[in-house]
């Protein structure tokens, strides 16, 4: 069972596409943050904004979305 549930996540974003893009980008940032911890550098990767029992970066990102910790906007090209 996925936690948080997909229907709960879709209440926080505009579409499934937005959910996938936002969660993937945030999971990448969390991954970079954890890799930088070992190097002693914290330049461009913000730390996780929630306490999570999971060690999976994508799960952490989805939990942040569910708790409305992330915001995003569409860029017009």
Secondary structure as GFF3:
##gff-version 3
##sequence-region A 1 77
A	DSSP	alpha_helix	6	10	.	.	.	ID=ss1
A	DSSP	alpha_helix	16	39	.	.	.	ID=ss2
A	DSSP	alpha_helix	57	66	.	.	.	ID=ss3
###
